[in-house]
């Protein structure tokens, strides 16, 4: 069906990721989705967001909506992803979307409405409209930036062991990452700071693992030519 209005509106949509455990206890990448109750695509799952008000820019709109709708005022990183402007991306209307990539640290527990949940990226339910495409683009951006920036600070807790950080990288990249090599690379780039503390010893005993934090909690390029490839 064609577009029934010549007016064009703008919405802001966020692909928000975190890292958590699945039902089997494996560390996985999760995305924040809410289930639509109305046409179009009622029952399918959508990205958080909505219309941009007349007196706000898209960045302010996205921050406002995440804070108001899903209690994500403390989001660790938020950046514009791109403009999605296919004429028929929303039936019968001309709606352009500005997509965002957002990150929430592992272990954070924001208050979510009943229709909203963290869904495992590798096992997503049916998504509404073009929101699956926007989510895929955001995931691609995140994977790429892990190689040449410190963006993992947005997914990591304030302090972590190298093993914990390695599981975050594996969850985002979708393939194995060598912990020793990861530590060497990130240390060489000046991304990690030892806290002087150690993690509690597990049941198997052994040497306590050192704890680290990220040197910066704002995005910066650490190696513009780097890439974490598959082993």
N, C-alpha and C positions, 0 to 999 in steps of 0.2 A: 504494500500500500504506500502511496506517495506521501510527501510532506504536506500537511494541511495548513501550515502557517508559514508566513515569510519572515516572522520574527526569529532571531537567533539568540539563544541563551547560552550561558557559560556555567559549567559546574566544575568543582574540584573533587578529585577522587584520589584516595591514597591506597597504595599497596604497602601495607604495614607488616613487617616480618619480625618474628622473634625466634629463639631457639629453645626447645623444650624436649620433654621425653614423650615418646609414643606409648601405646599400651603395653609394648613388650620391653620398655625401659631403654630403648635406643634414642640417642640424641638426634632430633630431626628439625628441619626448618618448618615453621608454621606461619600461616598468613591469617590476618584478621578479616573475617567475612560476616555479613549479616544476611538473614534470609528475608527476601522480599515477600510482602503480604499482598501486594496489589499489582495490577497490570502496569507495565508489561513484564513478562517473565515471572509472574507470581510463583513463589515456592523455590525459585532458584536463589543462588547466593551471590551477593554483590559486595563491592568494595565500599568502605565507609566514605562519606562525603555528601555533597549536595550542591545546590545552587549558590553562586557567588552574588552577594548582595551589592546594591548599587554603590554604596559608600565604602567598599573594601576591595583590596587587591586580592589576587588568588592565593598568595602566601598567607595573608591574614585570615582569609576565609577557611583555608585548610586547617590551620592551627585552631581556629575557633570551633570548627565542627568536630575535630578529634577530641577537643577538651569537653565540649558540651554533650556529644552523643555517646562517646565511649570512654570518657575519663582518661584521656591520654595527654593531659597537659604536660606530663613529664617525659615526653618522647625524647629519646636520646639523639636522634638525627632525622632531619626532614629536608628533602631536596626535590626540586622540580625534575620530573622525568621527561615530559614532552607533551605536545598537544595532539589530541586524538579528534579528528574532525571529519570522519567519513560522513557523507550527507545523511545516510540512513542508519546511523549507529543507534539511534533511539527512534522507534516507530512514530510516524505522524508528526514529529517535531524536528526542529533543527537545533541540536544541542551539541556544542563543542565542549570537550572535557580537557582540563589540564591535569595530567597525571602526576602523582608524587610518589617518591620512594621514602618510606618511613621505617625506623628501626626502634625496637623496644628491647632493653637489656634482658638477658636470661635471668630468670628468677623474679622479675617484676610481676606483680599481680594486680593490674588495673581492674577496676570494677566494670563489668560488662553488662549491657542490657540482656534480657532473656533471649532475644532473637539473634544474638551476636556471639561468636565463638572463634577460638583459634583452631584452624584446620590445617592438617599436615599437607604441605605443598605437593608431595608426591601422590597424595590420595585425595585430591580435592573433590567436593561434590559438584554437581552441575552449576556452572556460573552464568550469571545473567548478562545479556547484551554483549558488549565487547570487553567486559571486565576481566575475563580470563586472558585475553590478549594483553591488556594493560599489566596484569599480574606477571605474565611471562616476560614482558619487556623489563619490568622492575627487577625480576630475578636475574635476568641477564646482566643488567647494570650492576647489581650487587656482586655477582660472581666476578665480573671484570674488575671492579674496584678493589676487591680483596687483593689483587695482584700488585697494584701500584699505589695504593693509598693505605691509610690506617683505619679504614671504615669499620673494621671489626670491633672497634671500641663501642660502637652503637649496639652490638649484640652481646658483648661480654658483660659479666657482672663487674662491680668495682674492683674486685681482686679475684685472681684465678690462678690455677696451676697451669703448666704447659699442657698437661693432658686434657684439662677442661677446655683450653683454648683450641687445641687440635680438634676436638670433637665439634666445636663450632665451625671451624673451617671445613671439615669434612661434610657437615650437614648442608652448608651453603653450596659447596662446589660439587657435591654428589659423587665424589671419589675419594680414595684413600689419600691421606697426607701424612708424611713422616714427621713425627713430633720433634726429633732431634734436628732435622733440616729446617723445620719451621722456626724453631727457637733460634737457630743460627742466623737465619735470614732476618727475622724481626729484630734481633739484638743488633746486628750489623747496621740496620737502618735507624737505630735509635728509637724504636717504637715501644720497647718494654723497659720497665723500671722494677727492680726487685724491691719488695716491701720489707724484707728482713724477717718476715713471718713464714711459717710452714703450715701446711694443711694437716689435719689430724691423721694419724696413722690408721690405715684400714685394718680389717680383721687378719689379713695375711702378714701384718707387721711390715718390716722393711724400713728403709730410710724415708723420713718425712719429706714430702714434695714441697719445694720452695713456691712461694706465692708471688705473683707479679701484678702490676697494673699497667695500663697504657700511659705513655708519657704525655699524650695529648688527648683531650676529649672534644676536639674539633677536627673536622676533616682536613687532612693535608696530604699532598702527593709525596710519597716516600721514594719511589723509583718508577719514573715514567715508562721505562722499557721492560719492566718485569712482567712475568706471567707465571702463575702456578698451574703447570700443566699436569695432565694425568701421568701417574708413574709408569 
